[in-house]
Amino acid sequence: NNNELVAILGNFVNRTLVLTQKYFGGKVPGITELASYDKETWKKYPKLNQRLSIV
């Protein structure tokens, strides 16, 4: 149902904006170095890793 999808997406966007304002002063934080456990997780998904080129 499109109405339900729009409501869920709107809720997600709203929560994201509220939390960004609350915890980061309304500014999106910069990219930081990945933690070791994050790097290990990315190694498990090489195709996704190549597509996003994060690591």
C-alpha positions as CSV (number, residue, x, y, z in Angstrom):
1,N,0.0,0.0,0.0
2,N,1.5,3.3,-1.1
3,N,0.0,5.3,1.7
4,E,1.6,3.0,4.3
5,L,5.0,3.2,2.5
6,V,4.8,7.0,2.4
7,A,3.9,7.1,6.1
8,I,6.8,4.9,7.0
9,L,9.3,6.8,4.9
10,G,8.0,10.1,6.3
11,N,8.4,8.8,9.9
12,F,12.0,7.6,9.1
13,V,13.0,11.0,7.6
14,N,11.4,12.9,10.5
15,R,13.2,10.7,13.1
16,T,16.5,11.2,11.2
17,L,16.1,14.9,11.2
18,V,15.1,15.1,14.8
19,L,18.0,13.0,16.0
20,T,20.5,14.9,13.7
21,Q,19.3,18.1,15.3
22,K,19.4,16.7,18.8
23,Y,22.8,15.1,18.8
24,F,24.7,16.9,16.1
25,G,23.3,20.5,16.1
26,G,21.6,20.0,12.8
27,K,24.8,19.2,11.0
28,V,25.5,15.8,9.4
29,P,28.8,14.5,11.0
30,G,31.7,13.9,8.8
31,I,33.0,10.4,7.8
32,T,35.3,9.0,10.4
33,E,37.7,6.0,10.4
34,L,35.8,2.7,10.7
35,A,36.2,0.6,13.9
36,S,37.9,-2.7,13.5
37,Y,34.6,-4.6,13.9
38,D,33.1,-2.5,11.1
39,K,36.1,-3.3,8.8
40,E,35.6,-7.0,9.5
41,T,31.9,-6.8,8.6
42,W,32.7,-5.0,5.3
43,K,35.2,-7.8,4.4
44,K,32.3,-10.2,4.5
45,Y,30.5,-8.4,1.7
46,P,33.2,-7.7,-1.0
47,K,30.7,-6.9,-3.8
48,L,28.9,-4.3,-1.7
49,N,32.3,-3.0,-0.5
50,Q,33.4,-2.5,-4.1
51,R,30.2,-0.7,-5.0
52,L,30.3,1.7,-2.1
53,S,34.1,1.9,-2.0
54,I,34.0,2.8,1.7
55,V,36.9,0.6,2.9
